[in-house]
């Protein structure tokens, strides 16, 4: 094996055998909420940039996930990503109520959810629930390969 492969293997082993250190909540600092949905489940990670040793460091605060319910199996990709957005906001509401946060997603439909003129019944319900966060939230798109 080459030196690069050995280093890559060692760093992979290190990443797989050590858990990320979770940060304590700083309610005065903005949050970053990463969301992603797949055919199997929904996932979200709440991060925050905090100052450590005079440097800004982004770290995780919590991770949440759940399996897709039988009825949700029929949802298309757009609906699934919007469901993930709504579910994560609902689940983490205590962390974000009144706090500024950035939602980071790999799917642009989430951005359009807020401005849809004729949403279906699911999206309309989610749109109404999300309204309370509009003033505190920005949505950013991150390419799926990087996300």
C-alpha positions as CSV (number, residue, x, y, z in Angstrom):
1,X,0.0,0.0,0.0
2,X,1.1,3.5,-0.7
3,X,1.7,6.1,2.0
4,X,-1.3,8.1,0.9
5,X,-3.6,5.0,1.2
6,X,-2.3,4.2,4.6
7,X,-2.9,7.8,5.8
8,X,-6.4,7.7,4.3
9,X,-7.1,4.4,6.0
10,X,-5.9,5.6,9.3
11,X,-7.9,8.8,9.2
12,X,-11.0,6.8,8.2
13,X,-10.4,4.4,11.1
14,X,-10.0,7.4,13.4
15,X,-13.2,9.0,12.1
16,X,-15.2,5.8,12.5
17,X,-14.0,5.0,16.0
18,X,-14.3,8.4,17.6
19,X,-17.6,10.2,18.1
20,X,-17.9,13.9,17.2
21,X,-17.7,16.0,20.3
22,X,-21.1,17.8,20.8
23,X,-21.1,21.5,21.6
24,X,-23.2,23.1,24.3
25,X,-25.9,25.4,23.0
26,X,-25.1,29.1,22.8
27,X,-28.5,30.7,22.4
28,X,-27.0,34.1,21.5
29,X,-25.2,32.6,18.5
30,X,-27.0,31.6,15.2
31,X,-27.5,27.9,14.3
32,X,-27.0,25.9,11.2
33,X,-29.5,23.2,10.4
34,X,-28.4,20.6,7.8
35,X,-31.2,18.4,6.5
36,X,-31.4,15.5,4.1
37,X,-33.9,13.0,3.1
38,X,-33.6,9.6,1.3
39,X,-35.9,6.8,0.3
40,X,-35.1,5.2,3.7
41,X,-35.2,8.0,6.2
42,X,-34.9,11.7,7.2
43,X,-32.0,13.2,8.9
44,X,-30.9,16.5,10.4
45,X,-27.9,17.9,12.1
46,X,-27.9,21.0,14.2
47,X,-24.6,22.8,14.2
48,X,-23.3,26.1,15.6
49,X,-20.2,28.2,15.0
50,X,-18.5,28.9,18.4
51,X,-15.3,30.6,19.3
52,X,-12.7,28.1,20.6
53,X,-9.1,29.1,21.3
54,X,-9.8,32.5,19.5
55,X,-10.9,30.7,16.3
56,X,-14.4,30.2,15.0
57,X,-15.2,26.5,14.9
58,X,-18.4,24.9,13.5
59,X,-19.4,21.8,15.5
60,X,-22.5,19.6,16.0
61,X,-25.0,20.2,18.8
62,X,-27.3,17.3,18.0
63,X,-28.2,14.7,15.3
64,X,-31.7,13.4,14.7
65,X,-33.1,10.9,12.3
66,X,-36.1,8.7,11.6
67,X,-37.3,6.0,9.2
68,X,-39.8,6.8,6.5
69,X,-43.3,5.8,7.4
70,X,-45.2,3.5,5.1
71,X,-47.5,6.2,3.8
72,X,-44.5,8.5,3.1
73,X,-43.0,5.9,0.9
74,X,-45.1,7.3,-2.0
75,X,-43.8,10.8,-1.7
76,X,-41.6,12.2,-4.5
77,X,-38.2,13.7,-3.9
78,X,-39.5,17.3,-3.5
79,X,-42.2,16.3,-1.0
80,X,-39.7,14.2,0.9
81,X,-37.2,17.0,1.3
82,X,-39.9,19.4,2.4
83,X,-41.1,16.8,4.9
84,X,-37.6,16.6,6.3
85,X,-37.5,20.4,6.7
86,X,-40.8,20.5,8.5
87,X,-40.0,17.5,10.7
88,X,-36.6,18.9,11.7
89,X,-38.1,22.3,12.6
90,X,-40.8,20.7,14.6
91,X,-38.4,18.3,16.4
92,X,-35.8,21.0,17.2
93,X,-38.2,23.9,17.9
94,X,-37.0,24.3,21.5
95,X,-33.5,25.0,20.2
96,X,-34.5,27.5,17.6
97,X,-37.4,29.4,18.9
98,X,-36.6,33.1,18.4
99,X,-33.0,32.3,17.4
100,X,-31.5,33.0,14.0
101,X,-30.6,30.0,12.0
102,X,-29.5,29.0,8.5
103,X,-31.1,26.0,6.9
104,X,-28.7,24.1,4.6
105,X,-30.2,21.6,2.1
106,X,-29.1,19.9,-1.1
107,X,-32.5,20.3,-2.7
108,X,-33.8,23.6,-4.1
109,X,-37.5,22.6,-3.6
110,X,-37.2,23.5,0.1
111,X,-36.5,27.1,-0.9
112,X,-39.6,27.3,-3.1
113,X,-41.8,25.8,-0.4
114,X,-42.1,29.1,1.3
115,X,-43.2,30.9,-1.9
116,X,-45.5,28.4,-3.5
117,X,-48.7,29.9,-4.9
118,X,-50.8,26.7,-5.1
119,X,-49.2,24.1,-2.7
120,X,-50.8,20.7,-2.2
121,X,-52.4,19.9,1.2
122,X,-49.2,18.6,2.8
123,X,-47.1,21.6,1.6
124,X,-49.8,24.1,2.6
125,X,-49.8,22.7,6.2
126,X,-46.0,22.8,6.3
127,X,-45.9,26.3,4.8
128,X,-48.2,27.6,7.6
129,X,-46.2,25.9,10.3
130,X,-42.9,27.4,9.0
131,X,-44.2,30.9,8.9
132,X,-43.2,31.6,12.5
133,X,-39.5,31.0,11.6
134,X,-39.4,33.1,8.4
135,X,-37.9,36.2,10.1
136,X,-35.1,34.2,11.8
137,X,-34.3,31.8,8.9
138,X,-32.2,31.9,5.8
139,X,-32.0,29.0,3.4
140,X,-28.8,27.9,1.6
141,X,-28.4,25.3,-1.1
142,X,-25.3,23.1,-0.9
143,X,-24.5,20.7,-3.6
144,X,-25.4,17.0,-2.8
145,X,-21.8,15.8,-3.3
146,X,-20.6,18.3,-0.6
147,X,-23.7,18.1,1.7
